[in-house]
């Protein structure tokens, strides 16, 4: 009888520890604390990435990617904001991983088929960056993702040095969008003349879900833009964002 009691206590302790560890990992995923620590350490306030230091701590990045992969089967039961935060952070982490696999490079375009390499397994699928962007994120009808996901290049939106989270997503997406529009190296905006990032050319349809492109810009720009404003597009630099 005493043996059974001891055995019962031991099993209960193991189960509680397992549940506790699972909850800890799950909470780390929900607030993306591992990714938050990494970008806080290796990304500057203006979005420049210290890839050489990132590479010396690549194991930490790999650990975060493994947490994402481990919780992928549970993703369907989460909210839209949790899914968005998950895939935005995943896209950015996997982009960093791609660069580190090939570092040093001067441009992501120096890597063969960078956006089509299926290097990461989620569930039973090997995913590429293009798949995550076009088949997952863009289908979630949130055009501001284009200012949150980063292609490791100078003309991309800056990589935020805090993780995206479901609780703060609206504020974070608005901030990222406003920062991108206000950055004169990316966009030059006046009432009657627009020199825009090519992101607005490539993904024009995404920004016209609730009106015109100018309607979208006016929601987030500090300048009120005329409906008749002339539009042109800036050259896009693919130099590494370091």
C-alpha positions as CSV (number, residue, x, y, z in Angstrom):
1,X,0.0,0.0,0.0
2,X,2.9,2.3,0.9
3,X,4.6,1.5,-2.4
4,X,1.4,2.4,-4.4
5,X,1.1,5.7,-2.5
6,X,4.7,6.6,-3.3
7,X,4.3,5.6,-6.9
8,X,1.1,7.7,-7.1
9,X,2.9,10.8,-5.7
10,X,5.8,10.3,-8.1
11,X,3.6,10.0,-11.2
12,X,1.6,13.1,-10.0
13,X,4.8,15.1,-9.6
14,X,6.1,14.2,-13.0
15,X,2.7,15.1,-14.6
16,X,2.6,18.4,-12.8
17,X,6.2,19.2,-13.9
18,X,5.4,18.3,-17.5
19,X,2.3,20.5,-17.5
20,X,4.2,23.3,-15.9
21,X,7.0,23.0,-18.5
22,X,4.4,22.9,-21.3
23,X,2.7,25.9,-19.9
24,X,6.0,27.8,-19.6
25,X,6.9,27.0,-23.3
26,X,3.3,27.9,-24.4
27,X,3.5,31.2,-22.5
28,X,6.9,31.9,-24.1
29,X,5.3,31.4,-27.5
30,X,2.3,33.6,-26.7
31,X,4.5,36.6,-25.7
32,X,7.4,35.5,-28.1
33,X,9.8,36.3,-25.3
34,X,12.7,34.4,-26.9
35,X,12.4,36.4,-30.1
36,X,11.9,39.6,-28.2
37,X,15.2,39.0,-26.4
38,X,17.1,38.2,-29.6
39,X,15.9,41.3,-31.6
40,X,16.4,43.5,-28.5
41,X,20.0,42.4,-28.3
42,X,20.9,42.3,-32.0
43,X,18.7,44.9,-33.8
44,X,19.1,48.6,-33.4
45,X,16.3,51.1,-32.9
46,X,16.5,52.0,-36.6
47,X,16.3,48.4,-37.7
48,X,20.0,47.6,-38.5
49,X,20.8,44.0,-37.7
50,X,24.1,42.8,-36.1
51,X,24.3,39.6,-38.1
52,X,27.8,38.7,-36.9
53,X,26.7,38.8,-33.2
54,X,23.5,37.0,-34.1
55,X,25.5,34.2,-35.7
56,X,27.5,33.7,-32.5
57,X,24.3,33.0,-30.7
58,X,22.5,31.1,-33.5
59,X,21.5,28.3,-31.0
60,X,19.1,30.8,-29.3
61,X,17.5,31.6,-32.7
62,X,17.2,27.8,-33.4
63,X,15.6,27.3,-30.1
64,X,12.9,29.9,-30.9
65,X,12.3,28.4,-34.3
66,X,11.8,25.0,-32.6
67,X,9.3,26.4,-30.2
68,X,7.4,27.8,-33.2
69,X,7.5,24.5,-35.0
70,X,6.4,22.6,-31.8
71,X,3.3,24.7,-31.4
72,X,2.3,24.8,-35.0
73,X,-0.2,22.0,-34.6
74,X,-2.1,24.1,-32.0
75,X,-2.2,27.2,-34.1
76,X,-5.7,26.6,-35.6
77,X,-7.3,27.0,-32.2
78,X,-5.8,30.4,-31.6
79,X,-7.2,33.9,-32.4
80,X,-6.5,35.8,-35.6
81,X,-4.2,38.2,-33.8
82,X,-2.2,35.2,-32.3
83,X,-1.9,33.7,-35.8
84,X,-0.7,37.0,-37.2
85,X,1.8,37.6,-34.5
86,X,3.0,34.0,-34.8
87,X,3.6,34.2,-38.6
88,X,5.0,37.7,-38.6
89,X,7.6,36.7,-36.0
90,X,8.2,33.4,-37.7
91,X,8.8,35.1,-41.1
92,X,11.3,37.5,-39.6
93,X,13.1,34.8,-37.6
94,X,13.3,32.5,-40.6
95,X,14.7,35.4,-42.8
96,X,17.4,35.9,-40.2
97,X,18.1,32.2,-40.2
98,X,18.4,32.2,-44.0
99,X,20.9,35.0,-43.9
100,X,22.9,33.4,-41.1
101,X,23.1,30.1,-43.1
102,X,24.8,32.0,-45.9
103,X,26.6,34.8,-43.9
104,X,28.6,36.8,-44.9
105,X,26.5,38.1,-47.8
106,X,26.1,41.6,-49.2
107,X,22.5,41.0,-50.2
108,X,19.7,38.5,-49.7
109,X,19.7,38.3,-53.5
110,X,23.2,36.8,-53.4
111,X,21.5,33.6,-52.1
112,X,20.0,31.3,-54.7
113,X,16.2,31.4,-54.7
114,X,16.1,32.9,-51.2
115,X,12.3,33.2,-50.9
116,X,11.6,29.8,-52.4
117,X,13.9,27.6,-50.3
118,X,11.8,25.2,-48.3
119,X,14.1,25.0,-45.2
120,X,11.8,24.8,-42.3
121,X,9.3,22.0,-41.4
122,X,6.0,23.0,-39.8
123,X,3.8,20.0,-39.2
124,X,4.2,17.8,-42.3
125,X,5.1,20.7,-44.6
126,X,8.5,22.2,-45.5
127,X,7.8,25.9,-45.9
128,X,9.5,28.7,-47.7
129,X,9.4,32.5,-47.0
130,X,7.3,33.0,-50.1
131,X,4.7,30.4,-48.9
132,X,4.4,32.1,-45.5
133,X,4.0,35.6,-47.1
134,X,1.7,34.8,-50.0
135,X,-0.2,31.7,-48.9
136,X,-0.7,32.5,-45.2
137,X,-0.1,36.2,-44.2
138,X,-1.5,37.9,-47.3
139,X,-4.6,35.8,-47.1
140,X,-5.4,37.1,-43.6
141,X,-6.5,40.4,-45.1
142,X,-4.2,42.6,-43.0
143,X,-2.2,44.9,-45.4
144,X,-0.1,46.3,-42.6
145,X,1.8,43.0,-42.5
146,X,3.9,44.4,-45.3
147,X,5.5,46.9,-42.8
148,X,6.1,44.2,-40.2
149,X,7.7,41.4,-42.2
150,X,11.3,42.2,-43.3
151,X,13.3,41.0,-46.3
152,X,16.7,41.8,-44.8
153,X,17.3,44.7,-47.2
154,X,17.9,48.4,-46.8
155,X,14.6,49.4,-48.6
156,X,12.5,47.0,-46.6
157,X,10.6,48.3,-43.6
158,X,12.8,48.2,-40.5
159,X,13.0,45.1,-38.4
160,X,11.3,46.0,-35.2
161,X,13.5,45.3,-32.1
162,X,10.5,44.0,-30.1
163,X,8.5,40.9,-30.9
164,X,4.9,41.2,-32.2
165,X,2.3,39.9,-29.7
166,X,-1.4,39.3,-30.0
167,X,-2.2,41.7,-27.2
168,X,-0.3,44.6,-28.7
169,X,-0.7,43.8,-32.4
170,X,-3.0,46.7,-33.4
171,X,-0.7,49.2,-31.8
172,X,2.4,47.6,-33.2
173,X,1.1,47.3,-36.8
174,X,0.0,51.0,-36.7
175,X,3.4,52.1,-35.4
176,X,5.3,50.1,-38.0
177,X,3.1,51.5,-40.8
178,X,3.4,55.1,-39.6
179,X,7.2,54.8,-39.2
180,X,7.6,53.4,-42.7
181,X,5.6,56.1,-44.3
182,X,7.4,58.8,-42.3
183,X,10.8,57.5,-43.3
184,X,12.0,59.7,-46.2
185,X,14.5,57.2,-47.3
186,X,11.6,54.8,-48.1
187,X,8.8,57.3,-49.0
188,X,8.6,61.0,-49.9
189,X,5.1,62.2,-49.3
190,X,3.6,65.6,-50.0
191,X,0.0,66.7,-50.7
192,X,0.3,66.5,-54.5
193,X,3.3,64.4,-55.1
194,X,4.1,60.8,-53.9
195,X,7.5,59.1,-54.3
196,X,6.6,55.7,-52.8
197,X,8.3,52.5,-51.9
198,X,7.8,49.8,-54.6
199,X,6.0,47.8,-51.9
200,X,3.0,49.9,-52.8
201,X,3.4,48.9,-56.5
202,X,4.0,45.2,-55.9
203,X,1.1,44.8,-53.4
204,X,-1.2,47.5,-54.6
205,X,-4.3,45.2,-54.4
206,X,-3.6,44.5,-50.7
207,X,-3.9,48.2,-49.9
208,X,-7.1,48.8,-51.8
209,X,-9.3,46.4,-49.8
210,X,-11.2,49.3,-48.2
211,X,-10.8,52.1,-50.7
212,X,-8.0,53.5,-52.9
213,X,-4.3,53.4,-52.2
214,X,-4.4,57.1,-51.2
215,X,-7.2,56.4,-48.8
216,X,-4.9,53.8,-47.1
217,X,-2.0,56.2,-47.0
218,X,-4.1,59.0,-45.5
219,X,-5.0,56.8,-42.6
220,X,-1.4,56.6,-41.5
221,X,0.5,59.5,-43.0
222,X,1.2,62.8,-41.2
223,X,0.5,64.6,-44.5
224,X,-3.0,64.8,-46.0
225,X,-2.7,63.6,-49.6
226,X,-4.8,64.8,-52.5
227,X,-6.8,62.2,-54.4
228,X,-5.1,63.7,-57.5
229,X,-1.6,63.4,-56.2
230,X,1.0,62.2,-58.8
231,X,2.6,58.9,-58.0
232,X,6.0,57.5,-58.8
233,X,8.1,54.8,-57.2
234,X,11.6,54.9,-55.7
235,X,14.5,52.6,-56.5
236,X,14.6,49.6,-54.2
237,X,17.9,48.8,-52.5
238,X,18.5,45.1,-51.8
239,X,21.7,45.7,-49.8
240,X,21.8,43.9,-46.5
241,X,20.1,45.7,-43.6
242,X,23.3,45.7,-41.4
